[in-house]
């Protein structure tokens, strides 16, 4: 398995795109692209979600990153996400 990278595309269940921005692990890269840490994905903004208001409205932020997606490797006491 490979870590999630800053240039990867993550989407919500309704097709909205997660805006990924590496902050803490910028120097740790794969193919010259920074890896993403769990705390950088959790809380990331989502744009373009098409969930209708009657069903709760559009997704706006990543609410949770499940621990089973964490790698065993830590950077600054945070996990990279697979």
Phi and psi restraints in degrees (range 20) as a CNS / XPLOR table:
assign (resid 1 and name C) (resid 2 and name N)
       (resid 2 and name CA) (resid 2 and name C) 1.0 -116.2 20.0 2
assign (resid 2 and name N) (resid 2 and name CA)
       (resid 2 and name C) (resid 3 and name N) 1.0 150.0 20.0 2
assign (resid 2 and name C) (resid 3 and name N)
       (resid 3 and name CA) (resid 3 and name C) 1.0 -70.8 20.0 2
assign (resid 3 and name N) (resid 3 and name CA)
       (resid 3 and name C) (resid 4 and name N) 1.0 155.5 20.0 2
assign (resid 3 and name C) (resid 4 and name N)
       (resid 4 and name CA) (resid 4 and name C) 1.0 -71.3 20.0 2
assign (resid 4 and name N) (resid 4 and name CA)
       (resid 4 and name C) (resid 5 and name N) 1.0 133.8 20.0 2
assign (resid 4 and name C) (resid 5 and name N)
       (resid 5 and name CA) (resid 5 and name C) 1.0 -108.9 20.0 2
assign (resid 5 and name N) (resid 5 and name CA)
       (resid 5 and name C) (resid 6 and name N) 1.0 159.3 20.0 2
assign (resid 5 and name C) (resid 6 and name N)
       (resid 6 and name CA) (resid 6 and name C) 1.0 -58.2 20.0 2
assign (resid 6 and name N) (resid 6 and name CA)
       (resid 6 and name C) (resid 7 and name N) 1.0 -29.1 20.0 2
assign (resid 6 and name C) (resid 7 and name N)
       (resid 7 and name CA) (resid 7 and name C) 1.0 -94.4 20.0 2
assign (resid 7 and name N) (resid 7 and name CA)
       (resid 7 and name C) (resid 8 and name N) 1.0 5.3 20.0 2
assign (resid 7 and name C) (resid 8 and name N)
       (resid 8 and name CA) (resid 8 and name C) 1.0 -72.8 20.0 2
assign (resid 8 and name N) (resid 8 and name CA)
       (resid 8 and name C) (resid 9 and name N) 1.0 159.2 20.0 2
assign (resid 8 and name C) (resid 9 and name N)
       (resid 9 and name CA) (resid 9 and name C) 1.0 -105.8 20.0 2
assign (resid 9 and name N) (resid 9 and name CA)
       (resid 9 and name C) (resid 10 and name N) 1.0 118.9 20.0 2
assign (resid 9 and name C) (resid 10 and name N)
       (resid 10 and name CA) (resid 10 and name C) 1.0 -114.1 20.0 2
assign (resid 10 and name N) (resid 10 and name CA)
       (resid 10 and name C) (resid 11 and name N) 1.0 139.6 20.0 2
assign (resid 10 and name C) (resid 11 and name N)
       (resid 11 and name CA) (resid 11 and name C) 1.0 -129.5 20.0 2
assign (resid 11 and name N) (resid 11 and name CA)
       (resid 11 and name C) (resid 12 and name N) 1.0 152.1 20.0 2
assign (resid 11 and name C) (resid 12 and name N)
       (resid 12 and name CA) (resid 12 and name C) 1.0 -78.8 20.0 2
assign (resid 12 and name N) (resid 12 and name CA)
       (resid 12 and name C) (resid 13 and name N) 1.0 176.5 20.0 2
assign (resid 12 and name C) (resid 13 and name N)
       (resid 13 and name CA) (resid 13 and name C) 1.0 -63.0 20.0 2
assign (resid 13 and name N) (resid 13 and name CA)
       (resid 13 and name C) (resid 14 and name N) 1.0 -17.6 20.0 2
assign (resid 13 and name C) (resid 14 and name N)
       (resid 14 and name CA) (resid 14 and name C) 1.0 -107.8 20.0 2
assign (resid 14 and name N) (resid 14 and name CA)
       (resid 14 and name C) (resid 15 and name N) 1.0 10.7 20.0 2
assign (resid 14 and name C) (resid 15 and name N)
       (resid 15 and name CA) (resid 15 and name C) 1.0 94.5 20.0 2
assign (resid 15 and name N) (resid 15 and name CA)
       (resid 15 and name C) (resid 16 and name N) 1.0 1.7 20.0 2
assign (resid 15 and name C) (resid 16 and name N)
       (resid 16 and name CA) (resid 16 and name C) 1.0 -71.8 20.0 2
assign (resid 16 and name N) (resid 16 and name CA)
       (resid 16 and name C) (resid 17 and name N) 1.0 146.2 20.0 2
assign (resid 16 and name C) (resid 17 and name N)
       (resid 17 and name CA) (resid 17 and name C) 1.0 -95.3 20.0 2
assign (resid 17 and name N) (resid 17 and name CA)
       (resid 17 and name C) (resid 18 and name N) 1.0 134.5 20.0 2
assign (resid 17 and name C) (resid 18 and name N)
       (resid 18 and name CA) (resid 18 and name C) 1.0 -84.2 20.0 2
assign (resid 18 and name N) (resid 18 and name CA)
       (resid 18 and name C) (resid 19 and name N) 1.0 131.4 20.0 2
assign (resid 18 and name C) (resid 19 and name N)
       (resid 19 and name CA) (resid 19 and name C) 1.0 -88.9 20.0 2
assign (resid 19 and name N) (resid 19 and name CA)
       (resid 19 and name C) (resid 20 and name N) 1.0 106.7 20.0 2
assign (resid 19 and name C) (resid 20 and name N)
       (resid 20 and name CA) (resid 20 and name C) 1.0 -93.3 20.0 2
assign (resid 20 and name N) (resid 20 and name CA)
       (resid 20 and name C) (resid 21 and name N) 1.0 132.9 20.0 2
assign (resid 20 and name C) (resid 21 and name N)
       (resid 21 and name CA) (resid 21 and name C) 1.0 -144.5 20.0 2
assign (resid 21 and name N) (resid 21 and name CA)
       (resid 21 and name C) (resid 22 and name N) 1.0 110.5 20.0 2
assign (resid 21 and name C) (resid 22 and name N)
       (resid 22 and name CA) (resid 22 and name C) 1.0 -72.5 20.0 2
assign (resid 22 and name N) (resid 22 and name CA)
       (resid 22 and name C) (resid 23 and name N) 1.0 135.4 20.0 2
assign (resid 22 and name C) (resid 23 and name N)
       (resid 23 and name CA) (resid 23 and name C) 1.0 -124.2 20.0 2
assign (resid 23 and name N) (resid 23 and name CA)
       (resid 23 and name C) (resid 24 and name N) 1.0 -51.6 20.0 2
assign (resid 23 and name C) (resid 24 and name N)
       (resid 24 and name CA) (resid 24 and name C) 1.0 -85.7 20.0 2
assign (resid 24 and name N) (resid 24 and name CA)
       (resid 24 and name C) (resid 25 and name N) 1.0 -25.6 20.0 2
assign (resid 24 and name C) (resid 25 and name N)
       (resid 25 and name CA) (resid 25 and name C) 1.0 -116.9 20.0 2
assign (resid 25 and name N) (resid 25 and name CA)
       (resid 25 and name C) (resid 26 and name N) 1.0 33.6 20.0 2
assign (resid 25 and name C) (resid 26 and name N)
       (resid 26 and name CA) (resid 26 and name C) 1.0 -55.9 20.0 2
assign (resid 26 and name N) (resid 26 and name CA)
       (resid 26 and name C) (resid 27 and name N) 1.0 -31.0 20.0 2
assign (resid 26 and name C) (resid 27 and name N)
       (resid 27 and name CA) (resid 27 and name C) 1.0 -81.8 20.0 2
assign (resid 27 and name N) (resid 27 and name CA)
       (resid 27 and name C) (resid 28 and name N) 1.0 -14.4 20.0 2
assign (resid 27 and name C) (resid 28 and name N)
       (resid 28 and name CA) (resid 28 and name C) 1.0 -96.0 20.0 2
assign (resid 28 and name N) (resid 28 and name CA)
       (resid 28 and name C) (resid 29 and name N) 1.0 113.9 20.0 2
assign (resid 28 and name C) (resid 29 and name N)
       (resid 29 and name CA) (resid 29 and name C) 1.0 -130.9 20.0 2
assign (resid 29 and name N) (resid 29 and name CA)
       (resid 29 and name C) (resid 30 and name N) 1.0 158.2 20.0 2
assign (resid 29 and name C) (resid 30 and name N)
       (resid 30 and name CA) (resid 30 and name C) 1.0 -127.0 20.0 2
assign (resid 30 and name N) (resid 30 and name CA)
       (resid 30 and name C) (resid 31 and name N) 1.0 124.1 20.0 2
assign (resid 30 and name C) (resid 31 and name N)
       (resid 31 and name CA) (resid 31 and name C) 1.0 51.7 20.0 2
assign (resid 31 and name N) (resid 31 and name CA)
       (resid 31 and name C) (resid 32 and name N) 1.0 39.3 20.0 2
assign (resid 31 and name C) (resid 32 and name N)
       (resid 32 and name CA) (resid 32 and name C) 1.0 67.1 20.0 2
assign (resid 32 and name N) (resid 32 and name CA)
       (resid 32 and name C) (resid 33 and name N) 1.0 20.0 20.0 2
assign (resid 32 and name C) (resid 33 and name N)
       (resid 33 and name CA) (resid 33 and name C) 1.0 -118.7 20.0 2
assign (resid 33 and name N) (resid 33 and name CA)
       (resid 33 and name C) (resid 34 and name N) 1.0 129.5 20.0 2
assign (resid 33 and name C) (resid 34 and name N)
       (resid 34 and name CA) (resid 34 and name C) 1.0 -62.0 20.0 2
assign (resid 34 and name N) (resid 34 and name CA)
       (resid 34 and name C) (resid 35 and name N) 1.0 145.3 20.0 2
assign (resid 34 and name C) (resid 35 and name N)
       (resid 35 and name CA) (resid 35 and name C) 1.0 -80.9 20.0 2
assign (resid 35 and name N) (resid 35 and name CA)
       (resid 35 and name C) (resid 36 and name N) 1.0 160.0 20.0 2
assign (resid 35 and name C) (resid 36 and name N)
       (resid 36 and name CA) (resid 36 and name C) 1.0 -105.1 20.0 2
assign (resid 36 and name N) (resid 36 and name CA)
       (resid 36 and name C) (resid 37 and name N) 1.0 138.6 20.0 2
assign (resid 36 and name C) (resid 37 and name N)
       (resid 37 and name CA) (resid 37 and name C) 1.0 -98.5 20.0 2
assign (resid 37 and name N) (resid 37 and name CA)
       (resid 37 and name C) (resid 38 and name N) 1.0 158.0 20.0 2
assign (resid 37 and name C) (resid 38 and name N)
       (resid 38 and name CA) (resid 38 and name C) 1.0 -54.7 20.0 2
assign (resid 38 and name N) (resid 38 and name CA)
       (resid 38 and name C) (resid 39 and name N) 1.0 -42.2 20.0 2
assign (resid 38 and name C) (resid 39 and name N)
       (resid 39 and name CA) (resid 39 and name C) 1.0 -74.2 20.0 2
assign (resid 39 and name N) (resid 39 and name CA)
       (resid 39 and name C) (resid 40 and name N) 1.0 -14.6 20.0 2
assign (resid 39 and name C) (resid 40 and name N)
       (resid 40 and name CA) (resid 40 and name C) 1.0 -85.3 20.0 2
assign (resid 40 and name N) (resid 40 and name CA)
       (resid 40 and name C) (resid 41 and name N) 1.0 -26.6 20.0 2
assign (resid 40 and name C) (resid 41 and name N)
       (resid 41 and name CA) (resid 41 and name C) 1.0 -82.6 20.0 2
assign (resid 41 and name N) (resid 41 and name CA)
       (resid 41 and name C) (resid 42 and name N) 1.0 -45.8 20.0 2
assign (resid 41 and name C) (resid 42 and name N)
       (resid 42 and name CA) (resid 42 and name C) 1.0 -64.1 20.0 2
assign (resid 42 and name N) (resid 42 and name CA)
       (resid 42 and name C) (resid 43 and name N) 1.0 125.0 20.0 2
assign (resid 42 and name C) (resid 43 and name N)
       (resid 43 and name CA) (resid 43 and name C) 1.0 92.6 20.0 2
assign (resid 43 and name N) (resid 43 and name CA)
       (resid 43 and name C) (resid 44 and name N) 1.0 -5.2 20.0 2
assign (resid 43 and name C) (resid 44 and name N)
       (resid 44 and name CA) (resid 44 and name C) 1.0 -64.5 20.0 2
assign (resid 44 and name N) (resid 44 and name CA)
       (resid 44 and name C) (resid 45 and name N) 1.0 146.1 20.0 2
assign (resid 44 and name C) (resid 45 and name N)
       (resid 45 and name CA) (resid 45 and name C) 1.0 -70.6 20.0 2
assign (resid 45 and name N) (resid 45 and name CA)
       (resid 45 and name C) (resid 46 and name N) 1.0 149.9 20.0 2
assign (resid 45 and name C) (resid 46 and name N)
       (resid 46 and name CA) (resid 46 and name C) 1.0 -123.2 20.0 2
assign (resid 46 and name N) (resid 46 and name CA)
       (resid 46 and name C) (resid 47 and name N) 1.0 132.8 20.0 2
assign (resid 46 and name C) (resid 47 and name N)
       (resid 47 and name CA) (resid 47 and name C) 1.0 -125.4 20.0 2
assign (resid 47 and name N) (resid 47 and name CA)
       (resid 47 and name C) (resid 48 and name N) 1.0 151.2 20.0 2
assign (resid 47 and name C) (resid 48 and name N)
       (resid 48 and name CA) (resid 48 and name C) 1.0 81.9 20.0 2
assign (resid 48 and name N) (resid 48 and name CA)
       (resid 48 and name C) (resid 49 and name N) 1.0 13.6 20.0 2
assign (resid 48 and name C) (resid 49 and name N)
       (resid 49 and name CA) (resid 49 and name C) 1.0 -70.0 20.0 2
assign (resid 49 and name N) (resid 49 and name CA)
       (resid 49 and name C) (resid 50 and name N) 1.0 133.9 20.0 2
assign (resid 49 and name C) (resid 50 and name N)
       (resid 50 and name CA) (resid 50 and name C) 1.0 -103.1 20.0 2
assign (resid 50 and name N) (resid 50 and name CA)
       (resid 50 and name C) (resid 51 and name N) 1.0 14.5 20.0 2
assign (resid 50 and name C) (resid 51 and name N)
       (resid 51 and name CA) (resid 51 and name C) 1.0 -63.7 20.0 2
assign (resid 51 and name N) (resid 51 and name CA)
       (resid 51 and name C) (resid 52 and name N) 1.0 122.5 20.0 2
assign (resid 51 and name C) (resid 52 and name N)
       (resid 52 and name CA) (resid 52 and name C) 1.0 -69.4 20.0 2
assign (resid 52 and name N) (resid 52 and name CA)
       (resid 52 and name C) (resid 53 and name N) 1.0 151.9 20.0 2
assign (resid 52 and name C) (resid 53 and name N)
       (resid 53 and name CA) (resid 53 and name C) 1.0 -54.3 20.0 2
assign (resid 53 and name N) (resid 53 and name CA)
       (resid 53 and name C) (resid 54 and name N) 1.0 -35.3 20.0 2
assign (resid 53 and name C) (resid 54 and name N)
       (resid 54 and name CA) (resid 54 and name C) 1.0 -65.1 20.0 2
assign (resid 54 and name N) (resid 54 and name CA)
       (resid 54 and name C) (resid 55 and name N) 1.0 -21.3 20.0 2
assign (resid 54 and name C) (resid 55 and name N)
       (resid 55 and name CA) (resid 55 and name C) 1.0 -105.4 20.0 2
assign (resid 55 and name N) (resid 55 and name CA)
       (resid 55 and name C) (resid 56 and name N) 1.0 18.2 20.0 2
assign (resid 55 and name C) (resid 56 and name N)
       (resid 56 and name CA) (resid 56 and name C) 1.0 112.8 20.0 2
assign (resid 56 and name N) (resid 56 and name CA)
       (resid 56 and name C) (resid 57 and name N) 1.0 -9.2 20.0 2
assign (resid 56 and name C) (resid 57 and name N)
       (resid 57 and name CA) (resid 57 and name C) 1.0 83.7 20.0 2
assign (resid 57 and name N) (resid 57 and name CA)
       (resid 57 and name C) (resid 58 and name N) 1.0 174.7 20.0 2
assign (resid 57 and name C) (resid 58 and name N)
       (resid 58 and name CA) (resid 58 and name C) 1.0 -69.6 20.0 2
assign (resid 58 and name N) (resid 58 and name CA)
       (resid 58 and name C) (resid 59 and name N) 1.0 149.5 20.0 2
assign (resid 58 and name C) (resid 59 and name N)
       (resid 59 and name CA) (resid 59 and name C) 1.0 -69.5 20.0 2
assign (resid 59 and name N) (resid 59 and name CA)
       (resid 59 and name C) (resid 60 and name N) 1.0 139.1 20.0 2
assign (resid 59 and name C) (resid 60 and name N)
       (resid 60 and name CA) (resid 60 and name C) 1.0 -121.4 20.0 2
assign (resid 60 and name N) (resid 60 and name CA)
       (resid 60 and name C) (resid 61 and name N) 1.0 -25.5 20.0 2
assign (resid 60 and name C) (resid 61 and name N)
       (resid 61 and name CA) (resid 61 and name C) 1.0 -146.2 20.0 2
assign (resid 61 and name N) (resid 61 and name CA)
       (resid 61 and name C) (resid 62 and name N) 1.0 152.3 20.0 2
assign (resid 61 and name C) (resid 62 and name N)
       (resid 62 and name CA) (resid 62 and name C) 1.0 -72.6 20.0 2
assign (resid 62 and name N) (resid 62 and name CA)
       (resid 62 and name C) (resid 63 and name N) 1.0 118.8 20.0 2
assign (resid 62 and name C) (resid 63 and name N)
       (resid 63 and name CA) (resid 63 and name C) 1.0 -81.1 20.0 2
assign (resid 63 and name N) (resid 63 and name CA)
       (resid 63 and name C) (resid 64 and name N) 1.0 -35.7 20.0 2
assign (resid 63 and name C) (resid 64 and name N)
       (resid 64 and name CA) (resid 64 and name C) 1.0 -155.1 20.0 2
assign (resid 64 and name N) (resid 64 and name CA)
       (resid 64 and name C) (resid 65 and name N) 1.0 143.4 20.0 2
assign (resid 64 and name C) (resid 65 and name N)
       (resid 65 and name CA) (resid 65 and name C) 1.0 -115.7 20.0 2
assign (resid 65 and name N) (resid 65 and name CA)
       (resid 65 and name C) (resid 66 and name N) 1.0 117.2 20.0 2
assign (resid 65 and name C) (resid 66 and name N)
       (resid 66 and name CA) (resid 66 and name C) 1.0 -69.5 20.0 2
assign (resid 66 and name N) (resid 66 and name CA)
       (resid 66 and name C) (resid 67 and name N) 1.0 138.7 20.0 2
assign (resid 66 and name C) (resid 67 and name N)
       (resid 67 and name CA) (resid 67 and name C) 1.0 -60.3 20.0 2
assign (resid 67 and name N) (resid 67 and name CA)
       (resid 67 and name C) (resid 68 and name N) 1.0 -27.9 20.0 2
assign (resid 67 and name C) (resid 68 and name N)
       (resid 68 and name CA) (resid 68 and name C) 1.0 -68.5 20.0 2
assign (resid 68 and name N) (resid 68 and name CA)
       (resid 68 and name C) (resid 69 and name N) 1.0 -11.0 20.0 2
assign (resid 68 and name C) (resid 69 and name N)
       (resid 69 and name CA) (resid 69 and name C) 1.0 -90.3 20.0 2
assign (resid 69 and name N) (resid 69 and name CA)
       (resid 69 and name C) (resid 70 and name N) 1.0 -6.2 20.0 2
assign (resid 69 and name C) (resid 70 and name N)
       (resid 70 and name CA) (resid 70 and name C) 1.0 -73.4 20.0 2
assign (resid 70 and name N) (resid 70 and name CA)
       (resid 70 and name C) (resid 71 and name N) 1.0 144.2 20.0 2
assign (resid 70 and name C) (resid 71 and name N)
       (resid 71 and name CA) (resid 71 and name C) 1.0 -83.5 20.0 2
assign (resid 71 and name N) (resid 71 and name CA)
       (resid 71 and name C) (resid 72 and name N) 1.0 167.0 20.0 2
assign (resid 71 and name C) (resid 72 and name N)
       (resid 72 and name CA) (resid 72 and name C) 1.0 -76.4 20.0 2
assign (resid 72 and name N) (resid 72 and name CA)
       (resid 72 and name C) (resid 73 and name N) 1.0 -17.0 20.0 2
assign (resid 72 and name C) (resid 73 and name N)
       (resid 73 and name CA) (resid 73 and name C) 1.0 -81.5 20.0 2
assign (resid 73 and name N) (resid 73 and name CA)
       (resid 73 and name C) (resid 74 and name N) 1.0 133.1 20.0 2
assign (resid 73 and name C) (resid 74 and name N)
       (resid 74 and name CA) (resid 74 and name C) 1.0 -115.0 20.0 2
assign (resid 74 and name N) (resid 74 and name CA)
       (resid 74 and name C) (resid 75 and name N) 1.0 147.9 20.0 2
assign (resid 74 and name C) (resid 75 and name N)
       (resid 75 and name CA) (resid 75 and name C) 1.0 -129.0 20.0 2
assign (resid 75 and name N) (resid 75 and name CA)
       (resid 75 and name C) (resid 76 and name N) 1.0 122.4 20.0 2
assign (resid 75 and name C) (resid 76 and name N)
       (resid 76 and name CA) (resid 76 and name C) 1.0 52.8 20.0 2
assign (resid 76 and name N) (resid 76 and name CA)
       (resid 76 and name C) (resid 77 and name N) 1.0 39.8 20.0 2
assign (resid 76 and name C) (resid 77 and name N)
       (resid 77 and name CA) (resid 77 and name C) 1.0 65.9 20.0 2
assign (resid 77 and name N) (resid 77 and name CA)
       (resid 77 and name C) (resid 78 and name N) 1.0 16.6 20.0 2
assign (resid 77 and name C) (resid 78 and name N)
       (resid 78 and name CA) (resid 78 and name C) 1.0 -120.4 20.0 2
assign (resid 78 and name N) (resid 78 and name CA)
       (resid 78 and name C) (resid 79 and name N) 1.0 149.5 20.0 2
assign (resid 78 and name C) (resid 79 and name N)
       (resid 79 and name CA) (resid 79 and name C) 1.0 -87.4 20.0 2
assign (resid 79 and name N) (resid 79 and name CA)
       (resid 79 and name C) (resid 80 and name N) 1.0 145.0 20.0 2
assign (resid 79 and name C) (resid 80 and name N)
       (resid 80 and name CA) (resid 80 and name C) 1.0 -78.1 20.0 2
assign (resid 80 and name N) (resid 80 and name CA)
       (resid 80 and name C) (resid 81 and name N) 1.0 157.7 20.0 2
assign (resid 80 and name C) (resid 81 and name N)
       (resid 81 and name CA) (resid 81 and name C) 1.0 -113.0 20.0 2
assign (resid 81 and name N) (resid 81 and name CA)
       (resid 81 and name C) (resid 82 and name N) 1.0 134.8 20.0 2
